[in-house]
Amino acid sequence: MKESIHTKDLYQSMGIEPDVYEFGEAILKNLTKRFQSIDETAEYNQLKVIKAMQEARVSEACLLGTTGYGYNDLGRDTLEQVYAKLFHCEDALVRPQITCGTHALALALMSNLRPGDELLSPVGKPYDTLEEVIGIRPSKGSLAEYGITYRQVDLLEDGSFDYEGIRQALSDKTRLVTIQRSKGYQTRKTLSVERIGELISFIKNIKPDIICMVDNCYGEFVQRTEPTDVGADMVVGSLIKNPGGGLAPIGGYIAGKKECVENAAFRLTSPGLGKEVGASLGVTASFYQGLFLAPTVTASALKSAVFAANIYEKLGFFVAPDSTEERFDIIQAITFGKKEGVIAFCKGIQAGAPVDGFVTPEPWDMPGYDSPVIMAAGAFVSGSSIELSADGPIKPPYNVYFQGGLTWQHGKFGILKTLQEMKKCGLIRL
């Protein structure tokens, strides 16, 4: 007998029951136009990346690495020119020595603030791991220990900026404003580049010399513009998120005004050395190729997020963004209202992974968080959240945050695996 080659049969052999598969297919029928729009943005951003690489005259020699001090590292220095061109700014710092997104943000803050300065967040509470960087939760080496104060202005109930509150919070001490683009472990709306531009314009009209920094994590290549196009003095992100394209094994970036970037470089290495040192250690080619792939990889992650939103909204769960909203980052929040939902969802994502798909994720006390956190990611790069992954704090309202997917096809499979796990646990009925 001829072996069946129907995709549905292969899904079934991998644990997806027919009713789960058909539920997903029914949802997909209504997503054609959304996916087309995502692909059009990816095409624009792909051309933008190629243009930046060509203008910077990337050559085969740029793909080679250095060791030791890293003096005259052509690939490293050219890559930083590519980032500066891509973000339409003066300079960039793109280094494997920046270990993660939190490190990149801490570096940008600590290098551009001085004792007696004040840091302001006009968009409410920052992401959990920044609380110890700032000193909201006491920690060794925090900004608070260096005499840098912090103030925040929460968003209004409708999610809009509290412009009057921001005006009152700005003072002679306010040196730097940090704007978190993505929602973090919240369900507020992610900020579009346009909204970020409006906020920066308002702040700079009051205090023109203030530094406006944007935490760009999860937002790169989602839109056709970036925060530096609308007045941000610095954008900061991680290479194991969107701009690394799933290939960068480590690293972070800071792009923006030359003085801000130079300050960060001197803090990263040493006064007097700055950007001149820092060997690339053989990862340069993956940085270039990952950036080249980043627009299409981000598009796959966006399709996966849209699919997840439509699936779980149909099942009656609160999702943010909802099934029809325009997207400004790759993160999809789903509120389950009970910890069992968060755990089952993460088990499904892990079961859909190409690496460690046999592992069962469990909540644990991760450094930098104030409650147990569960994380699911069978990734080629450990902790990479541009790869298919999900995580969430085990505390009310029991939200899970889903992101990533190097390919849309893998994203689809992962979401169907979450449905299968939720059904198995009796948490949903199709």
C-alpha positions as CSV (number, residue, x, y, z in Angstrom):
1,M,0.0,0.0,0.0
2,K,1.3,3.5,-0.9
3,E,2.3,5.4,2.1
4,S,0.2,8.5,2.8
5,I,2.0,11.8,2.3
6,H,-0.7,14.1,3.5
7,T,0.5,16.8,5.9
8,K,-2.4,16.1,8.2
9,D,-1.2,12.5,8.6
10,L,2.3,13.6,9.6
11,Y,0.9,16.0,12.2
12,Q,-1.1,13.1,13.6
13,S,2.0,10.9,13.8
14,M,3.6,13.8,15.8
15,G,0.8,13.9,18.4
16,I,-1.7,16.3,16.9
17,E,-5.2,14.8,16.8
18,P,-7.5,15.5,13.8
19,D,-9.8,17.8,15.7
20,V,-6.9,20.0,16.9
21,Y,-5.5,20.1,13.3
22,E,-8.9,21.1,11.8
23,F,-9.4,23.7,14.4
24,G,-6.1,25.3,13.4
25,E,-6.9,25.1,9.7
26,A,-10.2,26.8,10.2
27,I,-8.5,29.7,12.0
28,L,-5.9,30.0,9.2
29,K,-8.5,30.5,6.5
30,N,-9.1,34.0,7.8
31,L,-5.5,35.1,8.1
32,T,-4.4,35.4,4.5
33,K,-4.5,39.2,4.3
34,R,-2.8,39.6,7.7
35,F,0.1,37.3,6.6
36,Q,0.4,39.1,3.3
37,S,0.8,42.4,5.1
38,I,3.5,40.9,7.3
39,D,5.3,39.6,4.3
40,E,5.2,43.1,2.6
41,T,6.9,44.6,5.7
42,A,9.5,41.8,5.7
43,E,10.3,42.6,2.0
44,Y,10.8,46.3,2.8
45,N,13.0,45.5,5.8
46,Q,15.0,42.9,3.9
47,L,15.9,45.4,1.3
48,K,16.8,47.9,4.1
49,V,19.3,45.4,5.5
50,I,20.9,44.6,2.2
51,K,21.2,48.3,1.4
52,A,22.9,49.0,4.7
53,M,25.3,46.1,4.1
54,Q,26.2,47.2,0.6
55,E,26.7,50.8,1.7
56,A,29.1,49.7,4.4
57,R,31.0,47.6,1.8
58,V,30.7,44.3,3.6
59,S,33.3,41.9,2.2
60,E,34.3,38.3,2.7
61,A,37.1,39.5,4.9
62,C,34.5,41.0,7.3
63,L,33.3,37.4,8.1
64,L,36.6,36.5,9.7
65,G,37.2,36.9,13.4
66,T,39.9,38.1,15.8
67,T,41.3,37.0,19.1
68,G,43.2,38.7,21.9
69,Y,42.8,42.5,22.0
70,G,40.8,42.6,18.7
71,Y,42.6,45.6,17.4
72,N,41.6,46.6,13.8
73,D,38.8,44.0,13.6
74,L,37.4,44.8,10.2
75,G,34.3,42.6,10.5
76,R,33.4,44.1,13.9
77,D,33.9,47.7,12.9
78,T,32.0,47.2,9.6
79,L,29.1,45.5,11.3
80,E,28.8,48.5,13.6
81,Q,28.6,50.7,10.6
82,V,25.9,48.5,9.2
83,Y,23.8,48.9,12.3
84,A,24.3,52.7,12.3
85,K,23.2,52.8,8.7
86,L,20.3,50.5,9.4
87,F,19.1,52.5,12.3
88,H,19.8,55.9,10.6
89,C,22.0,57.0,13.5
90,E,25.6,58.2,14.1
91,D,27.2,55.1,15.7
92,A,26.6,51.6,17.1
93,L,28.1,49.2,19.5
94,V,27.5,45.5,18.5
95,R,29.5,43.0,20.6
96,P,29.5,39.4,21.8
97,Q,30.8,40.8,25.1
98,I,27.3,42.2,25.7
99,T,25.8,39.1,27.3
100,C,22.0,39.7,27.0
101,G,19.3,42.4,26.7
102,T,19.4,43.3,30.4
103,H,23.2,43.7,30.2
104,A,22.8,46.0,27.1
105,L,20.2,48.1,28.9
106,A,22.3,48.3,32.1
107,L,25.4,49.2,30.0
108,A,23.5,52.0,28.3
109,L,22.1,53.4,31.5
110,M,25.3,53.1,33.7
111,S,27.5,54.7,31.0
112,N,25.2,57.7,30.4
113,L,24.1,58.5,33.9
114,R,26.2,60.0,36.7
115,P,25.8,60.3,40.4
116,G,23.1,62.9,41.2
117,D,21.2,62.3,37.9
118,E,17.7,61.0,37.8
119,L,16.3,58.3,35.5
120,L,12.6,58.6,34.4
121,S,10.4,56.0,33.0
122,P,7.3,57.7,31.5
123,V,5.7,54.3,30.5
124,G,5.3,52.7,34.0
125,K,7.2,49.9,35.5
126,P,10.1,48.5,33.6
127,Y,10.7,44.8,32.8
128,D,11.4,42.7,35.9
129,T,15.1,42.2,35.4
130,L,15.7,46.0,35.3
131,E,14.3,46.5,38.8
132,E,17.6,45.3,40.3
133,V,19.6,47.3,37.7
134,I,17.8,50.5,38.7
135,G,17.6,49.6,42.4
136,I,13.9,49.4,42.7
137,R,14.7,46.0,44.3
138,P,18.1,46.4,46.1
139,S,21.0,44.7,44.4
140,K,24.8,45.1,44.4
141,G,26.0,47.6,41.8
142,S,22.6,49.1,41.1
143,L,22.1,52.6,39.9
144,A,20.8,53.5,43.3
145,E,24.1,52.5,44.9
146,Y,25.8,55.1,42.7
147,G,23.5,57.9,43.8
148,I,21.2,57.8,40.7
149,T,17.6,58.3,41.5
150,Y,14.6,56.9,39.7
151,R,11.1,58.1,39.0
152,Q,8.3,56.6,37.0
153,V,5.0,57.9,35.6
154,D,2.4,55.2,35.0
155,L,0.3,55.0,31.9
156,L,-3.3,56.1,32.2
157,E,-6.1,53.5,32.5
158,D,-6.7,53.6,28.8
159,G,-3.1,53.0,28.1
160,S,-2.3,56.5,27.0
161,F,0.6,58.6,28.2
162,D,0.1,60.8,31.3
163,Y,1.5,63.9,29.7
164,E,0.8,66.1,32.6
165,G,2.3,63.7,35.0
166,I,5.4,63.4,32.8
167,R,5.7,67.2,32.7
168,Q,5.6,67.4,36.4
169,A,8.1,64.5,36.8
170,L,10.8,66.1,34.6
171,S,13.2,68.2,36.6
172,D,16.7,69.6,36.4
173,K,18.0,66.3,37.7
174,T,16.4,64.2,35.0
175,R,19.2,63.2,32.7
176,L,17.8,60.1,30.9
177,V,14.3,58.8,29.9
178,T,13.9,55.1,29.4
179,I,11.0,54.0,27.1
180,Q,10.2,50.3,27.1
181,R,8.7,49.5,23.7
182,S,7.4,46.0,24.5
183,K,5.0,45.1,27.2
184,G,7.3,42.9,29.4
185,Y,5.3,40.8,31.9
186,Q,2.3,43.1,31.5
187,T,-0.7,43.2,29.3
188,R,-0.5,46.8,28.3
189,K,-0.2,47.7,24.6
190,T,3.2,47.6,23.0
191,L,4.3,51.0,21.9
192,S,4.4,51.7,18.1
193,V,7.3,53.6,16.7
194,E,4.8,56.5,16.0
195,R,3.7,56.7,19.6
196,I,7.3,56.6,20.8
197,G,8.0,59.5,18.5
198,E,5.1,61.5,19.9
199,L,6.4,60.9,23.5
200,I,10.0,61.8,22.6
201,S,8.9,65.0,20.9
202,F,6.8,66.0,24.0
203,I,9.7,65.3,26.4
204,K,12.3,67.1,24.2
205,N,10.1,70.2,23.8
206,I,10.3,70.5,27.6
207,K,13.9,69.5,28.1
208,P,15.9,69.4,24.8
209,D,19.1,68.1,26.2
210,I,17.6,65.0,27.8
211,I,18.7,61.5,26.5
212,C,15.8,59.4,25.3
213,M,16.6,55.7,25.3
214,V,14.3,53.0,23.9
215,D,14.4,49.4,25.0
216,N,13.9,48.0,21.5
217,C,13.8,44.3,22.5
218,Y,11.3,42.2,20.5
219,G,10.4,45.2,18.3
220,E,13.1,45.3,15.6
221,F,11.8,44.8,12.0
222,V,8.2,44.5,13.1
223,Q,7.6,47.9,11.5
224,R,9.3,49.7,8.6
225,T,10.9,52.3,10.9
226,E,12.8,52.1,14.2
227,P,12.8,54.5,17.2
228,T,15.9,56.3,16.0
229,D,13.9,57.4,13.0
230,V,11.6,59.4,15.4
231,G,14.1,61.0,17.7
232,A,15.5,58.4,20.1
233,D,19.0,59.1,21.2
234,M,19.7,55.4,21.8
235,V,18.0,52.1,20.9
236,V,19.1,49.0,22.8
237,G,18.5,45.3,22.1
238,S,19.6,41.7,22.2
239,L,21.1,39.7,19.4
240,I,19.4,36.5,20.6
241,K,16.1,38.2,19.8
242,N,15.0,39.7,16.5
243,P,18.2,41.2,15.0
244,G,20.2,38.0,15.5
245,G,17.9,36.1,13.2
246,G,18.3,32.9,15.2
247,L,22.0,32.6,14.3
248,A,23.8,35.0,16.6
249,P,24.9,32.8,19.6
250,I,25.2,35.8,22.0
251,G,25.4,39.6,22.0
252,G,23.7,42.9,22.2
253,Y,23.6,46.3,20.5
254,I,23.4,49.9,21.4
255,A,22.8,52.3,18.4
256,G,22.3,56.0,18.4
257,K,24.1,59.3,19.1
258,K,27.9,59.0,18.9
259,E,28.5,60.3,22.4
260,C,26.0,57.9,24.0
261,V,27.5,55.0,22.1
262,E,31.1,56.0,23.0
263,N,30.1,56.3,26.7
264,A,28.8,52.7,26.5
265,A,32.0,51.5,24.8
266,F,34.2,53.0,27.5
267,R,32.0,51.4,30.1
268,L,32.0,48.0,28.4
269,T,35.8,47.8,28.0
270,S,37.8,50.5,29.8
271,P,38.4,54.2,29.8
272,G,40.9,55.0,27.1
273,L,40.1,51.8,25.2
274,G,36.5,52.0,24.2
275,K,35.6,50.5,20.9
276,E,39.2,49.8,19.9
277,V,39.3,46.5,21.7
278,G,37.0,43.5,21.9
279,A,37.8,40.4,19.9
280,S,35.0,38.9,17.8
281,L,36.1,35.3,18.5
282,G,34.7,33.7,15.4
283,V,31.0,34.8,15.8
284,T,31.1,37.7,13.2
285,A,29.8,35.6,10.3
286,S,26.7,34.5,12.4
287,F,26.1,38.2,13.4
288,Y,26.1,39.2,9.7
289,Q,24.0,36.2,8.4
290,G,21.6,36.5,11.3
291,L,21.0,40.1,10.6
292,F,20.5,39.3,7.0
293,L,17.8,36.8,7.9
294,A,16.3,38.8,10.7
295,P,13.4,40.5,8.6
296,T,12.1,37.1,7.4
297,V,12.6,35.4,10.8
298,T,10.7,38.2,12.5
299,A,7.9,37.8,10.0
300,S,7.6,34.1,10.9
301,A,7.5,35.1,14.6
302,L,4.8,37.6,13.8
303,K,2.7,35.1,11.9
304,S,3.0,32.7,14.8
305,A,1.9,35.4,17.3
306,V,-1.1,36.3,15.1
307,F,-2.1,32.6,14.8
308,A,-1.8,32.2,18.6
309,A,-4.0,35.2,19.3
310,N,-6.7,34.1,16.9
311,I,-6.7,30.5,18.3
312,Y,-6.9,31.4,22.0
313,E,-9.3,34.4,21.6
314,K,-11.6,31.9,19.8
315,L,-11.4,29.7,22.8
316,G,-12.5,32.6,25.1
317,F,-9.2,33.6,26.7
318,F,-8.1,37.2,26.9
319,V,-5.2,37.9,24.5
320,A,-3.0,41.0,24.1
321,P,-2.8,42.1,21.4
322,D,-6.2,40.8,20.3
323,S,-6.8,38.9,17.1
324,T,-7.2,42.0,14.9
325,E,-4.8,44.6,16.4
326,E,-1.8,45.9,14.5
327,R,1.4,44.4,15.9
328,F,4.4,46.3,17.2
329,D,6.4,43.5,18.7
330,I,6.5,39.7,18.4
331,I,5.1,38.9,21.9
332,Q,1.7,37.4,22.4
333,A,0.2,37.5,25.9
334,I,-2.5,35.1,26.9
335,T,-4.3,35.2,30.2
336,F,-5.3,31.8,31.6
337,G,-6.4,32.9,35.1
338,K,-4.8,29.7,36.6
339,K,-1.3,28.4,36.8
340,E,-2.3,25.1,35.2
341,G,-3.0,26.9,31.9
342,V,0.4,28.6,31.9
343,I,2.2,25.3,32.6
344,A,0.2,23.3,30.0
345,F,0.9,26.0,27.3
346,C,4.6,25.9,28.1
347,K,4.7,22.1,28.0
348,G,3.1,22.2,24.6
349,I,5.7,24.7,23.3
350,Q,8.5,22.5,24.7
351,A,7.0,19.4,23.1
352,G,7.1,21.1,19.7
353,A,10.8,21.9,19.9
354,P,13.5,20.4,17.7
355,V,16.0,20.5,20.6
356,D,15.0,19.1,24.0
357,G,11.5,18.3,22.8
358,F,11.4,15.5,25.3
359,V,12.0,17.7,28.3
360,T,9.2,18.9,30.7
361,P,9.5,22.6,31.7
362,E,8.8,23.4,35.4
363,P,8.6,26.8,37.3
364,W,11.7,27.8,39.1
365,D,13.2,30.8,41.0
366,M,15.1,32.5,38.2
367,P,17.6,35.3,39.0
368,G,16.2,38.7,38.5
369,Y,12.5,37.8,39.1
370,D,10.3,38.2,42.1
371,S,8.3,34.9,41.6
372,P,8.8,31.5,40.1
373,V,9.0,31.6,36.3
374,I,8.4,28.8,33.8
375,M,10.3,29.0,30.5
376,A,9.9,26.7,27.5
377,A,12.4,26.8,24.7
378,G,14.0,24.0,22.8
379,A,16.4,26.3,21.2
380,F,19.6,26.0,19.1
381,V,20.9,29.0,21.0
382,S,20.2,28.8,24.8
383,G,17.6,31.3,25.9
384,S,17.0,32.7,22.4
385,S,13.5,34.2,22.4
386,I,13.4,34.7,18.6
387,E,13.2,30.9,18.5
388,L,9.9,29.4,19.4
389,S,9.5,30.0,23.2
390,A,7.1,30.8,25.9
391,D,7.4,31.9,29.5
392,G,5.5,33.5,32.3
393,P,5.6,34.3,36.1
394,I,3.6,31.9,38.2
395,K,1.4,34.6,39.8
396,P,-2.0,36.2,39.1
397,P,-3.4,36.8,36.6
398,Y,-1.3,33.9,35.2
399,N,-0.3,35.2,31.9
400,V,1.9,33.3,29.4
401,Y,4.1,35.3,27.0
402,F,4.7,33.5,23.7
403,Q,7.2,34.6,21.1
404,G,9.5,33.6,18.3
405,G,9.5,31.0,15.6
406,L,12.4,30.9,13.2
407,T,10.0,29.6,10.6
408,W,6.2,30.0,10.4
409,Q,5.7,26.3,9.9
410,H,7.4,25.6,13.2
411,G,5.4,28.3,14.9
412,K,2.2,26.7,13.7
413,F,3.2,23.3,14.9
414,G,4.2,24.7,18.3
415,I,0.8,26.4,18.8
416,L,-1.0,23.2,17.8
417,K,1.0,21.3,20.4
418,T,-0.1,23.8,23.1
419,L,-3.8,23.2,22.0
420,Q,-3.2,19.4,22.3
421,E,-1.7,19.8,25.8
422,M,-4.5,22.1,26.9
423,K,-7.1,19.6,25.6
424,K,-5.2,16.7,27.3
425,C,-5.3,18.6,30.7
426,G,-9.1,19.3,30.3
427,L,-8.5,23.1,30.1
428,I,-10.2,23.6,26.7
429,R,-12.9,22.0,24.7
430,L,-12.8,22.3,20.9
